[in-house]
Amino acid sequence: MVLDRDILVRLKRSRDFLADTLDTPVSLADAAREACFSPFHYHRLFTNAFGHTPHEFVTRERVERAKFWLRTTDRSVGDICFEVGYGSLGTFSTMFHRTVGCSPSEYRRQAARFFQLGKFWTPHFVPMCYLTRND
């Protein structure tokens, strides 16, 4: 199904709305209203346009934000859980494990070990003009 430009613009506006409100509960009806569609029609169009449901999008974005905070801060898993919009540590841990494949605490331990490699291996910047040169 090919979507016309107006529909895609409305869906993107709604997706941006969902991304901006990750820390608060947003109903399907609220997201659909942002795109000016009925909830059923919105869900179908969103899934067709982006390849995942609005709920899957919100879950993925919340987990990505949580992964960033687990890697870059020493905040507790509970604080991060509530900050990304989950009301229960159990629900957050279950969704995180389902999406990432390990618990939030285990992810933090693995990330800390991985990023310690920077002490031994330093990536170097390579200018784009060098990479795209045609000799």
NORBELQUI-V915948 format. One record per backbone hydrogen bond with DSSP energy under -0.5 kcal/mol. NH is the residue of the N-H (numbers start at 0). CO is the residue of the C=O. E is the energy in kcal/mol with one decimal. If there is no record, write none. Layout:
nh & co & e
NH & CO & E
NH & CO & E
This chain:
nh & co & e
7 & 3 & -2.2
8 & 4 & -2.5
9 & 5 & -2.1
10 & 6 & -2.4
11 & 7 & -2.5
12 & 8 & -2.2
13 & 9 & -2.0
14 & 10 & -2.5
15 & 11 & -2.5
16 & 12 & -2.0
17 & 13 & -2.4
18 & 14 & -2.4
19 & 15 & -2.2
20 & 16 & -1.0
20 & 17 & -0.6
21 & 18 & -0.8
23 & 20 & -1.6
30 & 26 & -2.1
31 & 27 & -2.7
32 & 28 & -2.3
33 & 29 & -1.7
34 & 30 & -1.0
34 & 31 & -0.5
35 & 31 & -0.6
35 & 32 & -0.8
36 & 31 & -2.2
41 & 37 & -3.1
42 & 38 & -2.6
43 & 39 & -2.1
44 & 40 & -2.6
45 & 41 & -3.2
46 & 42 & -2.2
47 & 43 & -2.1
48 & 44 & -2.8
49 & 45 & -2.7
50 & 46 & -1.9
56 & 52 & -2.3
57 & 53 & -2.5
58 & 54 & -2.6
59 & 55 & -2.6
60 & 56 & -2.6
61 & 57 & -2.5
62 & 58 & -2.4
63 & 59 & -2.4
64 & 60 & -2.3
65 & 61 & -2.5
66 & 62 & -2.8
67 & 63 & -2.0
68 & 64 & -2.2
69 & 65 & -2.6
70 & 66 & -2.0
71 & 67 & -2.1
72 & 68 & -1.9
79 & 75 & -2.2
80 & 76 & -2.5
81 & 77 & -2.0
82 & 78 & -2.2
83 & 79 & -2.1
84 & 81 & -1.0
85 & 80 & -2.1
91 & 87 & -2.3
92 & 88 & -2.8
93 & 89 & -2.3
94 & 90 & -2.6
95 & 91 & -2.8
96 & 92 & -2.6
97 & 93 & -2.5
98 & 94 & -2.0
99 & 95 & -3.3
100 & 95 & -0.6
100 & 96 & -1.7
106 & 102 & -2.5
107 & 103 & -2.2
108 & 104 & -2.0
109 & 105 & -2.7
110 & 106 & -2.8
111 & 107 & -2.2
112 & 108 & -1.9
113 & 109 & -2.3
114 & 110 & -2.8
115 & 111 & -0.8
116 & 113 & -1.5
117 & 114 & -1.0
118 & 115 & -1.9
119 & 116 & -1.9
120 & 116 & -2.2
122 & 120 & -0.6
129 & 126 & -0.7
130 & 126 & -1.5
131 & 127 & -2.0
132 & 129 & -0.7
134 & 132 & -0.7
